[in-house]
Structure formats: structure tokens, C-alpha cells
């Protein structure tokens, strides 16, 4: 891949160059010393991927990400030495359209390997987003699957731009909401706890990381805490599953949606929000074919209109709406049930 490097520290740029040199199939397209320069470089020569620092003079990485995604959309990975100390900025960048975030590696230790593995995963995602849809999996039966009746389950999938979109979607939900909410967000597991804490500060609902054996509960937002797929069991509890191990999207929205169709004993609705690629489209269609309400975020309100577009093209979404209208529709489902 052709990769743009954005960092105001010459030493950090040199480290990134050396890391990329370990994988000859990658080449440096250009370098920029601040966000404003990155915006100009991307407009003149859009690379396959940008490694974006967060804290820089002139224009920081959050604003640069926002402007690049508006004018010259490009895959962006936040690479910064200050991830742990700038959680809010990390999620601001993800909300603006960045795909993921990692720490700037040192020349020694395993940081270089972690960064290259992340780049490889994003390369697969970039390539996969241009491929035709995979063969569809036949939906499982909807309805009763054993156990007692359950509350509404809102199954939400998101990727690039997802944190901000989820926060807006759930802003009007109150703690007495009669629906369980599970959000499958594409994000490195090292940031899962930070995302839960950040989202809890944006909404009125309790937010926490799902653990093996959890049962989705009314008024609680659960997020995956690992790169493994979060799925429902026949008993209606949540578990993490490694397989399919080679699936490019981790954790997978499709895998969770499919498990809702197969195992949720109660009413449910599926929502696909902003994100790159097509994860969630097949699963959302399975939910629609099982007669669950399904929604996709509209183009104008998306940071990246990839996953929702895939769902629309597959005929998976009953309604394509801005975030505010999806929120109202979900709340109305609860009120009339």
C-alpha cells in the first residue's frame, strides 16, 4: 500500500519509515509535519492509508481527519505516542472517520509488529470493501428459542465514525429504557475500556464491556471487549468466539446479527451505522428476513458511507434515516410494544 505519514516529530517519522521498511509491499507516499499539510497532501495525492498523529501544531489530527474525510476520503489510522493520555481526542478522531488507533512504536519491543499487523488488517479491510458480497447465509428461525420472554434487543453495528454516531443515537435514551443494547464497534481491544468509559460520559445509560455469560439487560449498553466475535448462545447469553478466525472484520457485526436471528427470544431491531466496508449488511438482511425491524444510517449523516451503503444495496434496511430519526424510531418501537 501507499501510505502517508503525518507527525510533527522527525524522530517519530523516522521510526515509522523504518517500521514500514520491514514490509516491502508498503511504500511511503508522502510525509506531513502537521494536519494542515496532511490535508493538502491528501488532496494532491490520495494514498491508500494515512498514519495520523493526534497532537500537532497548526492543525491537530482530529481536525485533519475531519477535513480529509470531507474533501478527500481516505483510510486513516491514528498513530500517536499519547493515546493513553488523550482518550477523548482518540474517540473524536474515530468519530471524524478514523478507522482505529495504536501507539507510536519504538524501534525495540513489539510495537512495530503490532503496527504492521494493524496495517495488514486495514489493508484487508480496504481490499474487501471493494469486493462483491459473499454468498448469503440462510437466516435461522426467528421467534422462541427456549427460556423465558426477553425485552427488546437493539443490535447496533458501527465502524469508522461509530463512537460519535452511537453517542448521538443513544442520547435521548433514559436509564429506564425497556430495551437491551449491544453495540459492535470495530476497534482494537486495547481501546475497548476507554470507549466504554467515553460513551458512558456521553449518554444517560450505563455502559460496560460484555463478559462471557452476560445476558443483555434492559437499560444497559454492552460493548465487545476483545477482537473475538461477540455472539449470543441458544440460552440468550453472550460469549466470545474466535471463529471465523480469518474474518477481516473483528469483532464482526454480521456474526452478532446472525446470532440474534438464531438465538434471541424476544423482539429485536438491527441498526447499521457509519463505517468502512460491508460488515453488517448480510446479518442485517438476515434480521429483516426474520421480520425484525432494520435500519441503516443515511449518507448525509455518515462519516463514512460504506457499511450502510452495503446494507442498502443488499436490501437489508427497511428504513434509511438520519441518526435522530433512527433514535426516534427505536424509542417508538419500545413505546408501542
Secondary structure per residue as TSV (DSSP state, phi and psi in degrees):
chain	resnum	aa	ss	phi	psi
A	1	X	-	360.0	152.3
A	2	X	E	-90.1	124.8
A	3	X	E	-125.7	130.1
A	4	X	E	-93.0	138.9
A	5	X	E	-112.6	129.0
A	6	X	E	-126.8	111.7
A	7	X	-	-165.8	138.4
A	8	X	S	-87.0	-2.5
A	9	X	-	-102.9	113.6
A	10	X	H	-54.3	-38.3
A	11	X	H	-64.6	-40.6
A	12	X	H	-64.5	-40.9
A	13	X	H	-61.3	-39.9
A	14	X	H	-66.6	-40.0
A	15	X	H	-61.4	-44.5
A	16	X	H	-63.4	-39.8
A	17	X	H	-59.1	-45.0
A	18	X	H	-67.6	-37.2
A	19	X	H	-63.8	-45.6
A	20	X	H	-65.7	-29.8
A	21	X	H	-64.0	-19.9
A	22	X	T	-73.0	-16.0
A	23	X	S	-123.2	89.4
A	24	X	T	-58.5	-20.3
A	25	X	T	-70.5	-14.6
A	26	X	-	-96.7	143.8
A	27	X	E	-136.8	149.8
A	28	X	E	-80.3	119.6
A	29	X	E	-78.2	-43.6
A	30	X	E	-168.1	167.3
A	31	X	E	-125.9	151.8
A	32	X	E	-138.5	143.0
A	33	X	S	-94.3	-5.6
A	34	X	S	-160.5	171.5
A	35	X	H	-63.8	-38.2
A	36	X	H	-62.9	-42.5
A	37	X	H	-64.3	-36.9
A	38	X	H	-63.2	-40.5
A	39	X	H	-60.6	-44.2
A	40	X	H	-66.1	-43.8
A	41	X	H	-62.3	-42.2
A	42	X	H	-66.9	-36.8
A	43	X	H	-65.7	-34.7
A	44	X	H	-83.7	-30.3
A	45	X	S	-153.1	90.7
A	46	X	-	-77.0	119.4
A	47	X	-	-84.7	-178.5
A	48	X	S	-78.1	-29.6
A	49	X	E	-153.7	145.3
A	50	X	E	-118.9	131.5
A	51	X	E	-96.3	108.4
A	52	X	E	-109.1	122.4
A	53	X	-	-74.1	161.2
A	54	X	S	-95.2	-53.3
A	55	X	S	-100.6	111.6
A	56	X	-	-145.5	158.0
A	57	X	S	-73.4	169.3
A	58	X	S	68.5	-62.3
A	59	X	S	-148.4	127.9
A	60	X	-	-79.9	175.0
A	61	X	H	-68.6	-28.6
A	62	X	H	-66.1	-51.1
A	63	X	H	-65.9	-37.8
A	64	X	H	-62.6	-42.7
A	65	X	H	-60.5	-44.5
A	66	X	H	-60.5	-44.1
A	67	X	H	-72.8	-37.2
A	68	X	H	-65.1	-43.9
A	69	X	H	-67.1	-25.0
A	70	X	H	-81.2	-36.4
A	71	X	H	-105.5	-40.2
A	72	X	S	-140.1	69.7
A	73	X	-	-52.1	134.8
A	74	X	-	-154.9	148.5
A	75	X	E	-65.2	130.8
A	76	X	E	-129.5	129.8
A	77	X	E	-114.6	120.7
A	78	X	E	-73.1	123.7
A	79	X	E	-127.9	107.3
A	80	X	E	-143.4	149.1
A	81	X	T	-79.6	-5.1
A	82	X	T	-122.8	30.2
A	83	X	T	-55.4	-48.8
A	84	X	T	-63.5	-30.4
A	85	X	T	-92.4	-3.6
A	86	X	-	-133.4	50.5
A	87	X	H	-55.5	-44.3
A	88	X	H	-63.1	-38.5
A	89	X	H	-67.8	-37.7
A	90	X	H	-57.0	-48.6
A	91	X	H	-74.7	-25.4
A	92	X	H	-63.3	-42.3
A	93	X	H	-66.1	-41.4
A	94	X	H	-64.1	-37.7
A	95	X	H	-66.0	-28.6
A	96	X	H	-80.8	-10.0
A	97	X	T	127.9	-3.2
A	98	X	-	-65.0	148.1
A	99	X	-	-84.3	-33.0
A	100	X	E	-167.9	-179.4
A	101	X	E	-147.2	142.0
A	102	X	E	-142.2	163.8
A	103	X	E	-77.1	147.6
A	104	X	-	-62.3	127.2
A	105	X	-	-77.0	156.7
A	106	X	-	-94.6	164.1
A	107	X	S	-70.6	-22.4
A	108	X	S	-109.9	162.4
A	109	X	S	88.7	-169.7
A	110	X	S	-98.2	6.7
A	111	X	H	-60.8	-38.2
A	112	X	H	-63.9	-43.4
A	113	X	H	-64.2	-38.7
A	114	X	H	-62.8	-45.3
A	115	X	H	-63.3	-46.1
A	116	X	H	-63.2	-38.4
A	117	X	H	-64.1	-38.9
A	118	X	H	-66.6	-41.6
A	119	X	H	-63.1	-41.4
A	120	X	H	-61.2	-41.8
A	121	X	H	-64.4	-41.1
A	122	X	H	-68.3	-34.0
A	123	X	H	-61.2	-42.5
A	124	X	H	-64.5	-39.2
A	125	X	H	-64.1	-44.7
A	126	X	H	-61.7	-44.9
A	127	X	H	-67.8	-41.6
A	128	X	H	-65.5	-30.4
A	129	X	T	-68.2	-13.6
A	130	X	T	-100.1	-4.1
A	131	X	S	-84.4	156.1
A	132	X	-	-66.1	164.9
A	133	X	-	-64.4	142.3
A	134	X	-	-70.9	162.9
A	135	X	-	-57.2	136.4
A	136	X	-	-75.8	144.1
A	137	X	-	-87.7	130.7
A	138	X	-	-61.9	135.7
A	139	X	-	-68.5	148.1
A	140	X	-	-79.7	173.0
A	141	X	-	-70.8	140.5
A	142	X	-	-93.4	163.1
A	143	X	S	111.0	-142.6
A	144	X	-	-78.1	130.9
A	145	X	-	-129.3	26.2
A	146	X	S	97.2	155.4
A	147	X	S	83.8	-178.9
A	148	X	S	-87.0	174.2
A	149	X	-	-64.7	151.3
A	150	X	-	-125.8	163.2
A	151	X	-	-74.5	178.6
A	152	X	E	-58.0	144.0
A	153	X	E	-120.9	120.5
A	154	X	E	-100.0	111.2
A	155	X	E	-97.9	117.2
A	156	X	E	-122.2	131.3
A	157	X	E	-120.3	139.3
A	158	X	E	-154.5	159.8
A	159	X	-	-140.0	-121.9
A	160	X	T	-57.8	127.4
A	161	X	T	86.1	-1.8
A	162	X	H	-65.9	-46.0
A	163	X	H	-53.6	-47.5
A	164	X	H	-66.7	-38.3
A	165	X	H	-66.0	-43.0
A	166	X	H	-63.4	-42.0
A	167	X	H	-60.2	-43.5
A	168	X	H	-67.7	-40.0
A	169	X	H	-61.3	-38.9
A	170	X	T	-97.6	5.0
A	171	X	T	-61.3	-34.0
A	172	X	T	-93.9	4.8
A	173	X	-	-80.7	133.3
A	174	X	-	-98.9	160.6
A	175	X	T	-59.0	-22.9
A	176	X	T	-90.8	15.9
A	177	X	-	-56.1	129.7
A	178	X	S	-89.3	51.0
A	179	X	E	-150.1	139.1
A	180	X	E	-86.2	144.7
A	181	X	E	-129.6	125.2
A	182	X	E	-121.7	122.4
A	183	X	E	-110.1	118.1
A	184	X	E	-100.1	105.8
A	185	X	E	-111.6	127.0
A	186	X	-	-68.0	115.4
A	187	X	-	-167.3	141.5
A	188	X	-	-56.2	138.2
A	189	X	G	-60.9	-22.9
A	190	X	G	-67.3	-16.1
A	191	X	G	-106.5	3.6
A	192	X	H	-61.8	-47.6
A	193	X	H	-63.7	-40.9
A	194	X	H	-62.0	-38.6
A	195	X	H	-65.3	-43.5
A	196	X	H	-61.0	-43.2
A	197	X	H	-66.3	-41.7
A	198	X	H	-64.6	-46.1
A	199	X	H	-65.3	-36.5
A	200	X	H	-61.5	-28.1
A	201	X	T	-80.4	-10.8
A	202	X	T	-100.9	-21.1
A	203	X	S	-127.5	168.5
A	204	X	S	-89.4	-6.6
A	205	X	S	-90.0	149.1
A	206	X	E	-67.3	139.5
A	207	X	E	-127.4	132.1
A	208	X	E	-151.4	167.6
A	209	X	E	-79.7	134.0
A	210	X	-	-72.0	142.4
A	211	X	-	-120.8	157.7
A	212	X	T	-53.9	130.6
A	213	X	T	95.7	-8.1
A	214	X	-	-60.9	146.2
A	215	X	B	-111.6	125.5
A	216	X	-	-53.5	131.4
A	217	X	-	-122.7	145.4
A	218	X	T	-56.6	134.6
A	219	X	T	80.2	9.1
A	220	X	E	-123.3	136.1
A	221	X	E	-100.5	124.3
A	222	X	E	-111.8	139.0
A	223	X	E	-124.0	149.0
A	224	X	-	-65.2	146.1
A	225	X	-	-114.1	5.7
A	226	X	S	-140.8	167.5
A	227	X	S	-75.7	-14.0
A	228	X	S	-68.9	162.5
A	229	X	E	-78.4	132.0
A	230	X	E	-91.7	122.3
A	231	X	E	-139.5	160.8
A	232	X	E	-88.7	145.9
A	233	X	-	-95.7	170.6
A	234	X	T	-57.9	-23.9
A	235	X	T	-83.1	-2.6
A	236	X	S	83.0	12.8
A	237	X	B	-98.8	164.4
A	238	X	E	-99.3	140.1
A	239	X	E	-139.5	161.7
A	240	X	E	-98.9	138.5
A	241	X	E	-134.2	130.2
A	242	X	-	-71.5	-39.3
A	243	X	-	-80.0	145.4
A	244	X	S	-72.1	120.7
A	245	X	T	-67.1	-28.6
A	246	X	T	-95.2	10.1
A	247	X	-	-71.2	131.7
A	248	X	S	-67.5	-29.6
A	249	X	S	-95.5	119.9
A	250	X	S	-138.0	125.4
A	251	X	S	-70.0	154.5
A	252	X	-	-92.1	130.1
A	253	X	H	-68.7	-42.3
A	254	X	H	-55.1	-46.8
A	255	X	H	-61.6	-39.8
A	256	X	H	-69.7	-45.7
A	257	X	H	-58.7	-43.8
A	258	X	H	-58.8	-39.8
A	259	X	H	-70.3	-29.1
A	260	X	H	-63.8	-46.4
A	261	X	H	-59.5	-41.5
A	262	X	H	-78.4	-32.5
A	263	X	H	-130.0	-6.7
A	264	X	-	-84.1	121.8
A	265	X	-	-95.1	86.3
A	266	X	S	155.3	178.1
A	267	X	-	-72.3	148.6
A	268	X	E	-152.1	158.4
A	269	X	E	-137.9	145.5
A	270	X	E	-112.1	142.1
A	271	X	E	-136.4	128.2
A	272	X	E	-110.9	122.3
A	273	X	-	-107.3	-177.3
A	274	X	S	-46.5	142.8
A	275	X	B	166.3	157.2
A	276	X	S	-88.2	143.4
A	277	X	S	98.2	-154.6
A	278	X	-	-137.3	14.1
A	279	X	T	-61.2	137.5
A	280	X	T	99.9	-22.8
A	281	X	H	-64.7	-49.6
A	282	X	H	-64.9	-43.6
A	283	X	H	-65.1	-38.6
A	284	X	H	-64.7	-37.0
A	285	X	H	-65.5	-38.6
A	286	X	H	-60.9	-39.7
A	287	X	H	-65.0	-42.1
A	288	X	H	-64.5	-41.5
A	289	X	H	-67.8	-21.7
A	290	X	T	-90.0	10.1
A	291	X	T	71.8	27.9
A	292	X	-	-91.3	143.7
A	293	X	E	-61.8	139.5
A	294	X	E	-134.8	142.9
A	295	X	E	-135.7	147.9
A	296	X	E	-130.2	142.4
A	297	X	E	-69.6	140.8
A	298	X	-	-77.6	163.3
A	299	X	G	-58.4	-45.2
A	300	X	G	-65.2	-29.5
A	301	X	G	-96.1	0.4
A	302	X	-	-87.1	141.4
A	303	X	S	-72.5	-38.7
A	304	X	S	-137.5	112.4
A	305	X	B	-89.8	69.4
A	306	X	S	-112.0	-65.3
A	307	X	H	-60.2	-46.2
A	308	X	H	-63.4	-38.9
A	309	X	H	-60.9	-43.1
A	310	X	H	-60.2	-40.9
A	311	X	H	-65.1	-40.9
A	312	X	H	-64.8	-45.9
A	313	X	H	-63.5	-28.1
A	314	X	T	-86.1	-5.1
A	315	X	T	74.0	27.8
A	316	X	-	-87.3	-22.1
A	317	X	-	-100.8	124.7
A	318	X	S	-68.5	-36.8
A	319	X	E	-136.9	137.8
A	320	X	E	-115.3	111.6
A	321	X	E	-139.7	158.4
A	322	X	-	-66.4	162.7
A	323	X	H	-55.8	-44.5
A	324	X	H	-61.0	-38.9
A	325	X	H	-73.7	-34.0
A	326	X	H	-62.5	-43.6
A	327	X	H	-58.3	-47.7
A	328	X	H	-63.1	-37.9
A	329	X	H	-65.1	-40.9
A	330	X	H	-65.8	-43.6
A	331	X	H	-64.1	-33.8
A	332	X	H	-68.6	-35.5
A	333	X	H	-58.4	-41.2
A	334	X	H	-67.9	-41.2
A	335	X	H	-68.4	-28.2
A	336	X	H	-97.2	-2.8
A	337	X	-	-86.5	360.0
